[in-house]
Amino acid sequence: MEKFFKLKENKTNVRTEILAGLTTFMTMAYIIALNPNLLTGFAVGTPLWNGVFLATCLASAIGTICMAFLANKPFVMAPGMGLNSFFAVVVANIAVINDTSYDNAFQAALSIILIEGIVFILLSVLNVREKIVTAIPLGIRLGIGPAIGLMLMNIGFGSNVGIYAKDGGPFYVMRDFFGAMTPKLLKDDMGADYDKMVVTVITMFIGLIIIVLLAKKGIKAAVLIGMLVASILYWICDATVLGENPFASLKTASFVPPFKDMFDTTLFKFDFKGLFDIGIFTAITLIITFCMIDMFDTIGTLVGTASKANMVDKDGNMPNMKEALLSDAVGTVAGACTGTSTVTTFVESASGVEAGGRTGLTALTAGLVFLACIFIAPIAAIIPAAATSSALIYVGIVMLQGLSKVDFHDLDQFVPIVIMLLAMPISGSIGHGIGLAMISYTFIKLFSGKAREVSVLTYVISILFIIKFFVIV
């Protein structure tokens, strides 16, 4: 372990790395069930759902283990949120255009992910993606971590709580619970879910306070312990206050992996004809769109999380960036081959970094647990959303400390960062937040008479984002 992962050089040890890997996994375990739900329209138990479930576990494990051995970084991968929702919309549109079933359209859309992954492998090997990273101005790179922090807090206080209104939209703790005029009005709106929201909010804040108190004492497992305490508290409240059995799902859960369903529906099921039947131009546009979103989501997560862990040099560059990007590309290809949307580095990796993870052993631990989830997914599924929210909120708060490195008096640097700080949590996309920051940075420099301070590649990236945001195709 020491020789391969260079633990002493990175000022860590086996125990810390394993705890960090478990922490990261627990904060993102929701993806195991949520991803197949989103990609199949909550068609739980169908062959397609089972196939996507297995693909989620396998692709996450493959990509993450590659990250461990190729880049020796504590970053964990899984099918990206936002990208999976976009993928589901694309599948539905392909089904309508080609007048075919959702399952057939799904296989056509998987072809997009395969092409995207292969393109990224080539770009990573040729160092093109690494050059794109260095083209992002240092000021923006310094702001990526804090912006991701706000995004994590927004998830923790929002959609992650898993409580939905009658119209299907998620209830947000800050907007809906604390934003309500009176508790009575909120209860009338939420109905039976009001008590669940109260339990969730209380559990979330207790978990957060426990994490903070333990972190102040220098306990590296603070996030993991806080999540465990919050989980136990929620389970107790679930049984005593809500009158439900928190472990009821385990009674009917199957621990036998549905490999046959994956073989029949998603494993290497590419339909290139179905993809290009929607029109060559439309197909190419979709491929480029997926590439841009994934590229900047990954770059943003790697740069932001690495900055928080002090894994960057004085110029804000992360060692082994090429290997990390290559691992991400391999994960995407693995996802396409097994049957899921784009696999990318998860922002929740920051929770493992905060727990002390500094090497690939953290990633290896999380990757092996993802692999084990082929058999133990029902156990991972009982981790309450309130517990993961506590971790996400805490990590988000800690990542905001990165703003201390920003020169608030330099408007060329500060204005794009402020825009990014707002754009990421509101749009729900790391890539879009970086894109808006790049565009604003370029225009400010251009019209301030400092056009020469902007690199050619920065201009190109800004133009591509302008096309993406404003050109209708």
C-alpha positions as CSV (number, residue, x, y, z in Angstrom):
1,M,0.0,0.0,0.0
2,E,2.7,2.4,1.0
3,K,4.9,1.8,-2.0
4,F,2.1,2.0,-4.6
5,F,-0.1,4.8,-3.2
6,K,2.8,6.8,-1.5
7,L,0.9,7.3,1.7
8,K,3.7,8.8,3.7
9,E,4.6,11.2,0.9
10,N,0.9,12.4,0.9
11,K,0.8,12.6,4.8
12,T,-1.9,9.9,5.2
13,N,-2.3,6.3,6.3
14,V,-4.3,3.2,5.4
15,R,-7.0,3.8,8.1
16,T,-7.6,7.4,7.0
17,E,-7.8,6.5,3.4
18,I,-10.3,3.7,3.9
19,L,-12.5,5.9,6.1
20,A,-12.3,8.6,3.5
21,G,-13.4,6.1,0.8
22,L,-16.3,5.0,2.9
23,T,-17.3,8.6,3.6
24,T,-17.3,9.5,-0.1
25,F,-19.3,6.4,-1.0
26,M,-22.0,7.1,1.7
27,T,-22.5,10.6,0.5
28,M,-23.1,9.4,-3.1
29,A,-24.7,6.0,-2.5
30,Y,-28.0,7.5,-3.5
31,I,-26.9,7.3,-7.2
32,I,-27.2,3.5,-7.1
33,A,-31.0,3.7,-7.0
34,L,-31.6,7.2,-8.3
35,N,-29.7,6.8,-11.6
36,P,-31.8,3.8,-12.8
37,N,-34.9,5.7,-11.6
38,L,-34.1,8.7,-13.7
39,L,-33.0,6.8,-16.8
40,T,-36.0,4.5,-16.9
41,G,-38.8,6.8,-15.6
42,F,-38.9,5.1,-12.2
43,A,-39.8,1.8,-13.9
44,V,-38.4,-0.1,-10.8
45,G,-38.0,-3.9,-11.3
46,T,-38.3,-3.9,-15.1
47,P,-35.4,-5.5,-17.1
48,L,-34.2,-2.1,-18.2
49,W,-34.1,-0.7,-14.7
50,N,-32.2,-3.8,-13.5
51,G,-29.7,-3.4,-16.4
52,V,-29.1,0.3,-15.6
53,F,-28.8,-0.5,-11.9
54,L,-26.0,-3.0,-12.6
55,A,-24.4,-0.7,-15.1
56,T,-24.3,2.1,-12.5
57,C,-22.5,-0.1,-10.0
58,L,-20.0,-1.6,-12.5
59,A,-19.2,1.6,-14.4
60,S,-18.7,3.6,-11.2
61,A,-16.4,0.9,-9.9
62,I,-14.4,0.6,-13.1
63,G,-13.9,4.4,-13.5
64,T,-13.1,4.9,-9.8
65,I,-10.6,2.0,-9.7
66,C,-8.9,3.4,-12.8
67,M,-8.6,6.7,-11.0
68,A,-7.0,4.9,-8.0
69,F,-4.3,3.1,-10.1
70,L,-3.7,5.5,-13.0
71,A,-3.8,8.9,-11.2
72,N,-3.5,7.9,-7.5
73,K,-6.1,10.5,-6.6
74,P,-9.0,10.3,-4.1
75,F,-11.7,11.1,-6.6
76,V,-14.7,8.8,-7.1
77,M,-16.8,8.5,-10.3
78,A,-20.4,7.6,-11.1
79,P,-23.1,8.5,-13.7
80,G,-23.3,12.3,-13.5
81,M,-26.4,14.0,-12.1
82,G,-27.8,16.4,-14.6
83,L,-26.2,14.5,-17.4
84,N,-28.4,11.5,-16.6
85,S,-31.5,13.7,-16.7
86,F,-30.5,15.1,-20.0
87,F,-29.8,11.6,-21.3
88,A,-33.4,10.6,-20.3
89,V,-34.8,13.5,-22.2
90,V,-32.7,12.6,-25.3
91,V,-33.9,9.0,-25.1
92,A,-37.5,10.2,-25.0
93,N,-37.0,12.5,-28.0
94,I,-35.3,9.7,-30.0
95,A,-38.3,7.4,-29.2
96,V,-40.7,10.0,-30.6
97,I,-38.7,10.9,-33.6
98,N,-38.0,7.3,-34.6
99,D,-41.5,6.1,-33.5
100,T,-39.9,3.4,-31.4
101,S,-40.0,2.1,-27.9
102,Y,-38.1,3.7,-25.0
103,D,-35.9,0.6,-24.7
104,N,-34.8,0.8,-28.3
105,A,-34.2,4.6,-28.1
106,F,-32.2,3.9,-25.0
107,Q,-29.8,1.8,-27.0
108,A,-29.5,4.5,-29.6
109,A,-28.6,7.1,-27.0
110,L,-26.0,4.7,-25.5
111,S,-24.2,5.1,-28.8
112,I,-23.8,8.8,-28.0
113,I,-22.1,8.0,-24.7
114,L,-19.7,5.5,-26.4
115,I,-18.6,8.0,-29.0
116,E,-18.2,10.7,-26.3
117,G,-16.0,8.4,-24.2
118,I,-13.8,7.4,-27.1
119,V,-13.4,11.1,-28.1
120,F,-12.4,11.8,-24.5
121,I,-9.8,9.0,-24.4
122,L,-8.2,10.4,-27.5
123,L,-8.2,14.0,-26.2
124,S,-6.8,12.8,-22.9
125,V,-4.0,10.8,-24.5
126,L,-3.1,13.7,-26.8
127,N,-3.1,16.1,-23.8
128,V,-5.9,18.3,-25.3
129,R,-8.1,18.1,-22.2
130,E,-5.1,19.0,-20.0
131,K,-4.5,22.1,-22.2
132,I,-8.1,23.1,-21.8
133,V,-7.7,23.0,-18.0
134,T,-4.7,25.3,-18.2
135,A,-6.6,27.6,-20.5
136,I,-9.1,28.4,-17.6
137,P,-7.8,31.6,-16.0
138,L,-6.2,31.1,-12.5
139,G,-8.8,33.4,-10.9
140,I,-11.7,31.3,-12.2
141,R,-9.9,28.1,-11.1
142,L,-9.6,29.5,-7.6
143,G,-13.4,30.1,-7.6
144,I,-14.4,26.7,-8.9
145,G,-14.0,25.0,-5.5
146,P,-16.2,27.6,-3.6
147,A,-18.8,27.5,-6.4
148,I,-19.0,23.7,-6.1
149,G,-19.3,24.2,-2.3
150,L,-22.4,26.3,-2.9
151,M,-23.7,23.7,-5.3
152,L,-23.2,21.0,-2.7
153,M,-25.0,23.1,0.0
154,N,-27.9,23.7,-2.5
155,I,-28.2,19.9,-3.0
156,G,-28.0,19.2,0.7
157,F,-30.6,21.8,1.5
158,G,-32.7,21.0,-1.6
159,S,-33.4,18.1,-3.9
160,N,-31.4,15.6,-1.8
161,V,-33.9,15.5,1.0
162,G,-36.1,13.3,-1.2
163,I,-39.5,15.0,-0.3
164,Y,-41.7,16.0,-3.2
165,A,-44.7,18.1,-3.8
166,K,-47.9,16.9,-5.4
167,D,-46.7,18.2,-8.8
168,G,-43.6,16.1,-8.5
169,G,-41.2,19.0,-7.8
170,P,-38.8,18.6,-4.8
171,F,-39.3,20.5,-1.6
172,Y,-36.3,22.6,-0.5
173,V,-35.4,23.1,3.1
174,M,-34.4,26.7,2.9
175,R,-36.9,27.8,0.2
176,D,-40.0,25.8,1.3
177,F,-39.5,24.9,5.0
178,F,-37.9,28.0,6.4
179,G,-39.4,30.2,3.6
180,A,-43.0,29.3,4.5
181,M,-45.1,32.1,6.0
182,T,-46.3,29.8,8.8
183,P,-45.9,26.1,9.6
184,K,-49.7,25.6,9.2
185,L,-49.6,26.8,5.6
186,L,-46.6,24.6,4.8
187,K,-48.4,21.6,6.4
188,D,-51.5,22.2,4.4
189,D,-49.4,22.2,1.3
190,M,-47.3,19.2,2.1
191,G,-50.0,17.0,3.8
192,A,-48.7,13.8,5.3
193,D,-45.1,14.6,4.2
194,Y,-44.9,17.5,6.7
195,D,-43.9,15.3,9.6
196,K,-41.3,13.7,7.4
197,M,-39.9,17.1,6.5
198,V,-39.6,18.1,10.1
199,V,-37.8,14.9,11.0
200,T,-35.5,15.4,8.0
201,V,-34.6,19.0,8.9
202,I,-33.9,18.3,12.5
203,T,-31.8,15.2,11.7
204,M,-29.9,17.1,9.0
205,F,-28.9,19.9,11.4
206,I,-28.0,17.6,14.3
207,G,-25.8,15.6,11.9
208,L,-24.2,18.8,10.7
209,I,-23.5,20.1,14.2
210,I,-22.0,16.7,15.2
211,I,-19.7,16.8,12.1
212,V,-18.6,20.4,12.9
213,L,-17.9,19.6,16.6
214,L,-15.9,16.5,15.7
215,A,-14.0,18.3,13.0
216,K,-13.0,21.1,15.4
217,K,-11.4,18.4,17.6
218,G,-9.4,17.2,14.6
219,I,-11.2,13.9,14.2
220,K,-10.7,12.8,10.5
221,A,-13.7,10.5,10.5
222,A,-16.0,13.4,11.6
223,V,-18.1,13.3,8.4
224,L,-18.5,9.5,8.5
225,I,-19.4,9.5,12.2
226,G,-21.8,12.4,11.8
227,M,-23.6,10.6,9.0
228,L,-23.8,7.4,11.0
229,V,-25.3,9.3,14.0
230,A,-27.7,11.1,11.8
231,S,-28.8,7.8,10.2
232,I,-29.4,6.2,13.5
233,L,-31.4,9.2,14.7
234,Y,-33.5,9.2,11.6
235,W,-34.2,5.5,11.8
236,I,-35.4,6.0,15.4
237,C,-37.6,8.9,14.4
238,D,-38.9,7.0,11.4
239,A,-40.1,4.2,13.7
240,T,-41.3,6.2,16.6
241,V,-42.6,9.5,15.1
242,L,-43.5,8.5,11.5
243,G,-44.6,5.0,12.4
244,E,-42.7,3.4,9.6
245,N,-40.2,0.6,9.5
246,P,-36.9,2.1,8.2
247,F,-35.7,-1.4,7.2
248,A,-38.9,-2.6,5.6
249,S,-37.4,-2.6,2.1
250,L,-34.9,-5.2,3.3
251,K,-37.6,-7.8,3.8
252,T,-38.4,-8.1,0.0
253,A,-35.1,-7.0,-1.3
254,S,-33.2,-9.3,-3.6
255,F,-29.5,-9.7,-3.2
256,V,-29.0,-11.7,-6.4
257,P,-27.6,-9.5,-9.2
258,P,-29.9,-9.4,-12.3
259,F,-27.2,-10.1,-14.8
260,K,-29.6,-11.6,-17.3
261,D,-31.6,-8.4,-17.5
262,M,-28.4,-6.4,-18.2
263,F,-27.4,-8.9,-20.9
264,D,-30.8,-8.5,-22.6
265,T,-31.2,-4.7,-22.4
266,T,-28.0,-2.7,-22.0
267,L,-24.7,-4.7,-22.2
268,F,-23.0,-3.6,-25.4
269,K,-26.5,-2.7,-26.8
270,F,-25.5,0.0,-29.3
271,D,-27.9,1.1,-32.0
272,F,-26.0,3.5,-34.3
273,K,-28.6,3.3,-37.0
274,G,-31.3,4.4,-34.5
275,L,-29.0,7.3,-33.5
276,F,-28.4,8.7,-37.0
277,D,-32.0,8.1,-38.0
278,I,-32.8,11.3,-36.0
279,G,-30.6,13.2,-38.5
280,I,-26.8,13.4,-38.8
281,F,-26.7,17.0,-37.8
282,T,-28.9,16.5,-34.7
283,A,-26.9,13.4,-33.7
284,I,-23.6,15.3,-34.0
285,T,-25.0,18.2,-32.0
286,L,-26.0,15.9,-29.2
287,I,-22.6,14.3,-29.1
288,I,-20.9,17.7,-28.9
289,T,-23.3,18.9,-26.2
290,F,-22.6,15.8,-24.0
291,C,-18.9,16.3,-24.6
292,M,-18.9,19.9,-23.5
293,I,-21.0,19.4,-20.4
294,D,-19.1,16.4,-19.3
295,M,-15.7,17.9,-20.0
296,F,-16.2,21.0,-17.9
297,D,-18.1,19.2,-15.2
298,T,-15.1,16.9,-14.8
299,I,-12.5,19.6,-15.0
300,G,-14.4,21.7,-12.5
301,T,-14.7,18.9,-10.0
302,L,-11.1,17.9,-10.3
303,V,-9.7,21.4,-10.0
304,G,-12.1,22.5,-7.3
305,T,-11.6,19.4,-5.1
306,A,-7.8,19.2,-5.7
307,S,-7.6,22.9,-4.6
308,K,-9.4,22.1,-1.4
309,A,-7.0,19.3,-0.7
310,N,-3.9,21.4,-1.5
311,M,-3.1,19.1,-4.4
312,V,-2.3,21.9,-6.8
313,D,0.9,23.8,-7.5
314,K,1.4,27.6,-7.3
315,D,-0.2,28.0,-10.7
316,G,-3.3,26.1,-9.7
317,N,-2.4,22.9,-11.7
318,M,-3.0,19.4,-10.4
319,P,-0.2,16.8,-10.9
320,N,-1.4,13.7,-12.8
321,M,-4.3,15.7,-14.4
322,K,-3.9,13.7,-17.6
323,E,-4.2,10.4,-15.8
324,A,-7.3,11.6,-13.9
325,L,-9.0,12.8,-17.1
326,L,-8.1,9.5,-18.8
327,S,-9.7,7.6,-15.9
328,D,-12.8,9.7,-16.3
329,A,-12.9,8.9,-20.1
330,V,-12.5,5.2,-19.4
331,G,-15.4,5.4,-16.9
332,T,-17.6,6.9,-19.6
333,V,-16.8,4.1,-22.1
334,A,-17.4,1.5,-19.4
335,G,-20.8,3.2,-18.7
336,A,-21.7,3.1,-22.3
337,C,-20.7,-0.6,-22.7
338,T,-22.6,-1.7,-19.6
339,G,-25.6,0.6,-20.1
340,T,-25.7,4.0,-18.4
341,S,-25.2,7.7,-19.1
342,T,-22.0,9.6,-18.9
343,V,-19.7,8.7,-16.0
344,T,-18.0,11.6,-14.4
345,T,-16.0,12.6,-11.3
346,F,-18.5,13.4,-8.5
347,V,-18.4,16.6,-6.4
348,E,-19.2,14.4,-3.4
349,S,-15.5,13.3,-3.6
350,A,-14.9,16.4,-1.6
351,S,-16.4,14.7,1.4
352,G,-13.7,12.0,1.3
353,V,-11.0,14.7,0.8
354,E,-12.4,16.5,3.9
355,A,-12.2,13.2,5.8
356,G,-8.5,13.1,5.0
357,G,-8.4,11.1,1.7
358,R,-5.3,12.1,-0.3
359,T,-4.5,9.1,-2.5
360,G,-5.9,6.5,-4.8
361,L,-6.5,4.2,-1.9
362,T,-9.5,6.4,-1.0
363,A,-10.8,5.9,-4.6
364,L,-10.0,2.2,-4.5
365,T,-12.0,1.7,-1.3
366,A,-15.1,3.5,-2.8
367,G,-14.7,1.6,-6.1
368,L,-14.7,-1.8,-4.3
369,V,-17.8,-0.8,-2.3
370,F,-19.5,0.1,-5.6
371,L,-18.6,-3.3,-6.9
372,A,-19.9,-5.0,-3.8
373,C,-23.2,-3.1,-4.2
374,I,-24.1,-5.5,-7.0
375,F,-24.9,-7.7,-4.1
376,I,-25.6,-5.3,-1.2
377,A,-27.4,-2.4,-2.9
378,P,-30.5,-2.8,-0.6
379,I,-28.3,-2.0,2.4
380,A,-26.9,1.1,0.8
381,A,-30.4,2.2,-0.1
382,I,-31.5,2.5,3.6
383,I,-29.0,5.4,4.3
384,P,-31.4,8.3,4.8
385,A,-31.2,11.4,2.7
386,A,-31.0,13.6,5.8
387,A,-27.6,11.9,6.8
388,T,-26.1,12.6,3.3
389,S,-27.4,16.1,3.4
390,S,-25.5,16.8,6.7
391,A,-22.3,15.7,5.0
392,L,-22.9,17.7,1.7
393,I,-23.7,20.9,3.6
394,Y,-20.6,20.6,5.8
395,V,-18.3,19.9,2.9
396,G,-19.9,22.8,1.0
397,I,-19.2,25.2,3.8
398,V,-15.6,24.1,4.1
399,M,-15.1,24.5,0.3
400,L,-16.2,28.1,0.6
401,Q,-12.9,28.8,2.5
402,G,-11.2,28.7,-0.9
403,L,-12.5,32.3,-1.5
404,S,-9.8,33.5,0.8
405,K,-7.3,33.0,-2.1
406,V,-9.3,35.3,-4.4
407,D,-8.4,39.0,-4.9
408,F,-11.7,40.7,-4.2
409,H,-10.3,44.0,-5.4
410,D,-9.5,42.7,-8.9
411,L,-12.9,42.9,-10.7
412,D,-11.4,41.1,-13.8
413,Q,-11.1,38.1,-11.5
414,F,-13.9,38.7,-9.0
415,V,-16.9,39.4,-11.3
416,P,-16.6,36.0,-13.2
417,I,-16.2,34.2,-9.9
418,V,-19.4,35.8,-8.4
419,I,-21.3,34.9,-11.6
420,M,-20.0,31.3,-11.3
421,L,-20.9,31.2,-7.6
422,L,-24.5,31.9,-8.5
423,A,-24.7,29.9,-11.7
424,M,-23.5,26.6,-10.4
425,P,-26.1,26.0,-7.7
426,I,-28.9,27.6,-9.7
427,S,-28.3,25.8,-13.0
428,G,-27.2,22.6,-11.3
429,S,-24.3,22.3,-13.7
430,I,-20.6,22.8,-13.0
431,G,-19.8,23.0,-16.7
432,H,-22.4,25.8,-17.3
433,G,-21.1,27.8,-14.3
434,I,-17.5,27.6,-15.7
435,G,-18.8,28.5,-19.1
436,L,-20.6,31.7,-17.9
437,A,-17.5,32.6,-15.9
438,M,-15.3,32.2,-19.0
439,I,-17.6,34.3,-21.2
440,S,-17.7,37.1,-18.7
441,Y,-14.0,37.0,-18.1
442,T,-13.3,37.2,-21.8
443,F,-15.7,40.1,-22.4
444,I,-14.4,42.1,-19.4
445,K,-10.8,41.7,-20.6
446,L,-11.7,42.4,-24.2
447,F,-13.6,45.7,-23.6
448,S,-11.1,46.8,-20.9
449,G,-8.3,47.0,-23.5
450,K,-6.6,43.8,-22.2
451,A,-7.5,41.5,-25.0
452,R,-3.9,40.3,-25.2
453,E,-4.1,38.9,-21.7
454,V,-6.6,36.3,-22.9
455,S,-5.2,33.2,-24.4
456,V,-6.4,31.9,-27.8
457,L,-7.8,28.8,-26.3
458,T,-9.7,30.8,-23.7
459,Y,-11.3,32.8,-26.6
460,V,-12.2,29.5,-28.3
461,I,-13.8,28.0,-25.2
462,S,-15.8,31.2,-24.6
463,I,-17.1,31.2,-28.2
464,L,-18.0,27.5,-27.9
465,F,-20.1,28.2,-24.8
466,I,-21.7,31.2,-26.4
467,I,-22.8,28.9,-29.3
468,K,-24.0,26.3,-26.9
469,F,-26.1,28.8,-24.8
470,F,-27.5,31.0,-27.6
471,V,-27.5,29.2,-31.0
472,I,-30.7,27.2,-31.5
473,V,-30.3,23.9,-33.3
